Amino acid sequence: MAERVAETMSQRWSRALDRAIADGLDVLTCEATGQWFVESASRSGTVYEVSRTRCTCPAGRWGGICKHMACLLAQLGELPIDAPPALVVVVPVADDVAVAA
């Protein structure tokens, strides 16, 4: 069972990264604060604040894996761009963040 869940998480991160690449997403860094932002691919002029563990996009607000977090993790070198199917990506989660099972 744990093996199947790990593959599913890996596949979800892989699909999110594929969408980020297909949409040409890039991470913007605020020099004053160090915060990261990724522009919405579907809402022109909208940017989402993103971190390693959360994103302000609709999927991220519900605790889901999103292409914005995948974009950030890939650019930080924490999510390989050519991830093998069985790769398990461990993302630290803050204590106050709900994780969907």
Wavefront OBJ file of the C-alpha trace (Angstrom):
o trace
v 0.000 0.000 0.000
v 2.744 2.505 0.928
v 4.505 1.781 -2.366
v 1.357 2.564 -4.334
v 0.852 5.867 -2.458
v 4.487 6.873 -3.085
v 4.082 6.246 -6.807
v 0.855 8.212 -6.860
v 2.504 11.206 -5.154
v 5.425 10.974 -7.561
v 3.067 10.902 -10.502
v 1.145 13.906 -9.158
v 4.358 15.935 -8.781
v 5.470 14.828 -12.247
v 2.155 15.901 -13.811
v 2.282 19.239 -11.977
v 5.806 19.853 -13.254
v 4.785 18.848 -16.784
v 1.993 21.453 -16.627
v 4.397 24.104 -15.298
v 6.814 23.442 -18.149
v 4.036 23.344 -20.778
v 2.697 26.669 -19.495
v 6.184 28.221 -19.446
v 5.938 29.129 -15.768
v 8.807 30.882 -14.027
v 9.495 31.932 -10.459
v 9.704 35.639 -9.657
v 11.563 36.689 -6.518
v 10.802 39.906 -4.639
v 14.230 41.385 -3.887
v 12.956 43.332 -0.868
v 11.321 40.394 0.925
v 12.716 37.247 -0.710
v 9.162 36.007 -1.349
v 8.538 33.836 -4.423
v 5.721 34.355 -6.900
v 4.571 32.452 -9.980
v 2.274 33.988 -12.577
v -1.044 32.313 -13.309
v -1.205 30.665 -16.720
v -4.993 31.029 -16.887
v -5.557 34.443 -15.292
v -3.556 37.156 -17.005
v -1.937 39.571 -14.571
v -2.453 37.304 -11.555
v 0.483 36.048 -9.516
v 0.433 33.509 -6.712
v 2.696 33.614 -3.695
v 4.430 30.259 -3.476
v 6.745 28.484 -1.040
v 8.076 24.952 -0.700
v 4.938 23.959 1.215
v 2.085 26.168 0.021
v 0.691 28.268 -2.790
v -2.075 30.854 -2.892
v -3.578 29.388 -6.088
v -6.940 27.579 -5.790
v -5.329 24.106 -5.664
v -2.640 25.235 -3.222
v -5.147 26.826 -0.848
v -6.734 23.382 -0.454
v -3.337 21.813 0.269
v -3.032 20.181 -3.142
v 0.034 19.730 -5.285
v 0.093 22.499 -7.859
v 2.185 23.429 -10.865
v 3.355 26.613 -9.120
v 4.979 24.683 -6.239
v 6.398 22.168 -8.730
v 7.917 25.044 -10.705
v 9.538 26.471 -7.572
v 10.855 23.112 -6.354
v 12.305 22.352 -9.797
v 14.035 25.727 -9.967
v 15.453 25.188 -6.465
v 16.788 21.810 -7.602
v 14.516 19.908 -5.207
v 12.314 18.332 -7.889
v 14.152 16.743 -10.806
v 12.835 17.785 -14.190
v 13.261 14.277 -15.609
v 11.978 12.445 -12.544
v 11.754 8.647 -12.866
v 8.244 7.205 -12.286
v 9.092 5.672 -8.895
v 10.635 8.846 -7.449
v 9.304 9.871 -4.057
v 9.385 13.608 -3.421
v 9.310 14.607 0.229
v 7.982 18.078 0.858
v 8.214 19.497 4.387
v 4.848 20.562 5.742
v 4.325 23.157 8.458
v 2.441 22.029 11.572
v -0.536 24.238 10.779
v -1.025 22.938 7.233
v -3.678 20.280 6.664
v -2.537 17.381 4.495
v -5.140 15.526 2.491
v -4.912 11.765 2.705
l 1 2 3 4 5 6 7 8 9 10 11 12 13 14 15 16 17 18 19 20 21 22 23 24 25 26 27 28 29 30 31 32 33 34 35 36 37 38 39 40 41 42 43 44 45 46 47 48 49 50 51 52 53 54 55 56 57 58 59 60 61 62 63 64 65 66 67 68 69 70 71 72 73 74 75 76 77 78 79 80 81 82 83 84 85 86 87 88 89 90 91 92 93 94 95 96 97 98 99 100 101
